[in-house]
Amino acid sequence: MQLFDDALPEVYGYLLHRCGDLALAEGSSQAPVQPPRGDTFSHTLHLQVDDVDATVRGARAVGAQVEREPGDEPYGRVAVLVDPFGHRWLLNQPPARATRYRQGDVAYATLEVADAERARQFYGAVLGWQFSSGSLPGAWNVDAARPVVGLWGRSDLEPQVQLCYRVDDVAAAAERVRACGGAAGGVDRKPYGLIVECVDDQGASFLAVATTSVSGGCLRLAEHPRCSRTAPADAGSAGVQPEI
């Protein structure tokens, strides 16, 4: 967690400091806020981390009391500590296979355009997107976008956004597509799982993917018919990156 030194304006009597995705509240004369006292806690802050052991070592080094040493549980590796200000934290490092994604969530989106460079300039200026080059000419990753976003440019492409949805069972999803008046191709097996190309009953194309394996700490997401991507195995955390 990176602590930023810039303070946010006082809000409702609290002086807020930005700390990554968190805001730390410091009491003021208008808000008599105090940290917990004694051995009884009204709450425990649950925090998901990439490495429980390293986090505990770092916290202990700067004054935290470790209430529960890191240990493995069915839901991941966990530890409990109390920071120097009296707050109790439960740290969780989820198993590599864990995910917060559900069936129907967008796994990734591909923005197809005729001119990739023009699209990069446009979306970089409008949305602040930053890009890294992909593995194919005209293919770009949108850095740190959620969900995963890729840009694919080729002169013969019609502008569209290609969505890939997560499903629990690709074959069953393909059957539902056909039963509802759409079309689905054959299920394609990839190292990361199964994927199928589909068209809905109004002619819109999309992909469906079920990821089944984790390799090297990265969850292999679905491949667009012309592009491929990877993203960190995450249970919904920040930093999902496509690789086209």
N, C-alpha and C positions, 0 to 999 in steps of 0.2 A: 504494500500500500504506500503510495507516494503522498507525502504531506505538502501541500502547496502553501506558501507563506502569505498569499494574498487573502485578506479577510473580506468576507462578504458584508454588505450593509446589515445593520441591526434590524432584526425582524421580530415584531411582537415582544420586544424586550430581551431577545436572545442575541448575543453576538456570535455569528456563525463563521466557522472556518471551513473551507473546502478541503476535503481529504479523500482524493480519488472520487468515488461515487457517493461518498458519505459526507454529511455535514456535521461537524462537531459544535455543540452548543455550549457557550460559556455564559453563565448567569450574569445578570446585571441588577441594578437597583429596581428595575421594573419586573424582573422575573427571578425570584429567589430560588434558583435551581442549585441543588446540592447533589454530589455523587452518593452512592450507597455507603452506609456505615455499618461496621460490625461484620458478623459472619452470616447474616441473613440477607438474601437478595430478593428483590421484587421481580426480577427478570433476568434472563440470560440472553446475551446477544449471540446469534448464530452467524458464523462467518465461513464462507466457503473459500478455501485456499488451494493453491497448486501443490504445496508441500507442507504438510502439517509439522513434520519434524524440524524443518528449517525455520518455520515460523515460531515454533516453541523455543528453539535455541535463541533466536533473535529477541523474542519477548523477554526471556529469562535474563538475557544479558543487559537489558535496560530496566530491570526492576520488577518484572511481573512475577507473581507467585503461581507456580504450576500446581493446580489442584489435581489434575489427572494427566498422567504421562501419555504420550501418543500410543494408541493401540488400534488394532484392526477389529472392525465390526462388519456385519453383513452389508451395511449401508456405506461403508468406507472407513478410512482411517481418521480417528477423532482424538481430540485432546481438549482439556478444559483448563483455563487459566484466569487469574484475576489480575487486571492491570494495576499499575501504581496508583490509580485514581479511584479504585474500588469497584470497577465494573467487571462483571463475570462474563467470559467469552467461551463459547463452545466452537472449536475449530473443526471443520470437516473437509476431508479430501476425498471426494466421491470416487468410487471404482471407475476404472477406465471405460467400462461399458455403459456407465450411467448416462442418462439424458433426460432433460426436462421437456424435450420435444414430444408432441402428441400427434396422432394421426390427423391429417388435414393441415398441419402447420406447413408453411413454406420452407422447404429445405434450402433452396437458392433461387435466384432470379437471374436470367441472362437478358441483357439489353442488346438487341440486335439492331444494327444500323448499317447504312451503306458506307459511311465515312467515320472510321474509328477516331481519327485525330480530331475531327471537328466535334464529335461527341465528347471527347475528353475535355476539350477547351470549354464547351458549353456547360457540362455538368460540373466541371471543376469550378467554374465561375459562379454557377447558380447554387450548387449544393455544398461546395467546398470539398468535393471528392478528391482524393489522391489516388493515383494509380501506380501499379507495378506491372511490368510486362509479363505476359503469359508464355506458354510453351509453343504457341503457334503464331504466325504472322497475323496481325489484326486483333489479337486476343489480349485483354487486359483484366487485371484484378482490381476491384475497388477495395482499397485497404480499409479494414476495420468496419465494414458495413454490416448491418444486421437487418434481415438475414443475409446470407452470403450473396454477393452481387458480382456478376461478371459482365464485361463489355466485349461484344464480338462484332467486328466490322469487316464487311466484304461488299464489293460493289454490287453484287447481284442479290443482296439481302433486302427484304422488305422490312421497314421499321416495325418492330414489335417487341414485347416483353414476354419471354418464355419462362413460365413458372414450373418449378418442380416441387411436388407435394410429398410429404412423408406419409407413408402408409404402414400398417402393421403387417399386411400380407399382400404382396404385389399381384400374385395370381388372382386372389379373391377380388382385389380392386379392379383388375382388368375385366373380370366377369361382370362386376357391377356396372362398369362403363358400358359394356356391350348391352347388358340388360336394360339400360336406361336410354338406349338409342344412340350411343356414341360408338367409337371404334377404338380398338386397342391392338397394338402389335404383339409380337411374341415377347415373352419375358426374357430379358438378357441378363446373364449372370456375369457379374464383375467381381474383382477381388474384394471389394468393400461391401457387396450385397447384390440385390436384385433391382432391376429398373425396367420400366416399360414406357413406350411412347403411346400417347392417347390423343384422341380428338373428341370433344364433347358433342352433344347433339345439335349444336349450332355452328360447329366448324372451328372452334377455338382449340388449338393444340396445347398440350401440356405433358409433363412427365410425372411419373410416380416412382418413388424409390423407397426401399426398405433396407437400411444399413444393417449389416450382420456381423461385421468384424472390425477390430481395431488393430492397427499395425504401426509400430514405431511412435505411439503416442498420438497419432492422427487418425481421426475418423474419416474414412474415405467416403466422400459424398458422391452423389450421382454424376455421371457424365452427360453433358449435353450431347446430342448426336454429333456435334462438331467440336466440342470443347470438353475439357476435363477440369475438375476442381478438387481441392482438399480443404479441410478445415480442422482446427484443433478439436479433439474429442472433448466436448464440453457438455456439461449439464446446464446449458443455457448461459454460460459465462460470456464475458466480453472477449473481443479479439478474434472472432471467426473470420477466417480469410479464405477466399477462393483462390484456386490456382487454375487458370485457364490454359 
